[in-house]
């Protein structure tokens, strides 16, 4: 099975200069746990709900406004692991296990542009479908 068969195409993203407040809202509003971080169209990082957990608890507190208005580039993971649409899901599973990550951006093998995202939940759903 290839990554293209289970990935989410056109994922929600955030620009590196957008605020932590915007990231918290996007994760909450879209009921997702990971946001690829772009500089224009270039993938430069990823941010997860874990990265923002402390910020979400203070998002309603005006006292923390300046902290929430800082750019996501200050808290994102910049050592992002990505895969290609044509990669095998077994390779992806190795990345999840060895890298201890919950989602991986999917990039076009030729242009290196973001085309999707795939999470361990997507893999579990695919496996569940295979055994039904």
N, C-alpha and C positions, 0 to 999 in steps of 0.2 A: 504494500500500500504506500502511496506517495503522499507527501505533506499536502499537496494541492487538493487532495480528496477530502481533507478534514479541516483545513484552515478556515479562518474567518477572513473573507476578502474585505478590503476597504475598512480597516479598523479605525476606531476613534483614535485620534492622535493629539499631541500637544506640541506647540512650538517651544523651543528652548527658552525664549524670553517671556513666555506667559508665566503668570504667578502661580505659586503654590495653592492659593485660594481657588484658582480656576481648575487646577488639577484635581483637587479634592471634590469640587462640584462635578467635574466630568466623570470621575469614578463613581460617585454616588448616583448621579442622574442616569447614568447608563448601566448601572449595576454590573460593573466590570472591575477587574483587579489590577490590570496592567495597561499602561499607556506608552506606546512608542514615542520618543522625543525626537523631533525634527528641527533642523536648522534649514529653513526654506523647505526643500524636498529631500534633504540628506538626513538619513538616520544617524543620530549621534548618541542615542542613549535610550534607556527605558526607565520608567518610574512605576513603582507598584504601590498597592495600598499599604503594604508594610512600611515602605519608605515614608509614607505620609500619615501613618497611624496617629502619631502624637499631634500633628497639625489638625486633624479632623476633630479631635476632642476640644480644641480651643477655637475652632472656626467661628463660633458665635460670640466670642469674647473680644470686645473692641480693644482691650489692652494688648492683644497679640496681633493687631492689624498690620503693623510694619513687618513682622515676621512672615505673615501669610502673603504679603505683597512681594516677597523676594522671588526671583525667577526659579523655575523648576531645575534649571541647569545647575543650581547649587546643591541639589539633593538627589539628582538622578544618578543611576548607575551608568557610567560612560563606557565601561568594558562590556558592551552588549554582545551577546552571542546571537548570531542569526543563522537561518537555514535558507535553502532554496526550495522553490515549489517542487522540484524534481527529486529532492532528497527522500530517502526511505524513512518511514515512520520509526523503524527500529533504531536508526541513527538518532532521531529526535529523542526517543526514549532514553538513550544513553546520555544525551545532553541534559535531560531533566534530572536523571539520577546523579551523574557525576558533577554537574554544575549546581545542583540544588536550586534550580529555578523552576518557576511555575508556568512561564510562558516565554515564547521565543518569537521575535519578529521574523517574517518571511520576506526575503528580498528577491528581486529578479536577478537571475544568475548573470545576465549580460550587462544590465544597467546599474545594479546594486541599489535600485530604488525599492522602497517599501511597497509590498503588494498584499500583505496580510499579516496575521498573527495566529499562532497556534498555541494552545494551552494543554496542560496535562488533562484537563476536563475533556477537551476535544478527543484526545487519545482514548480516554476511558469510554466515552460515548461510542467511538468507532469499534472498540473491542467488545463492548456490550452488544452492539449490532451484529458482530461477527459470530457471537455464540448463541444468539437467539434463533 
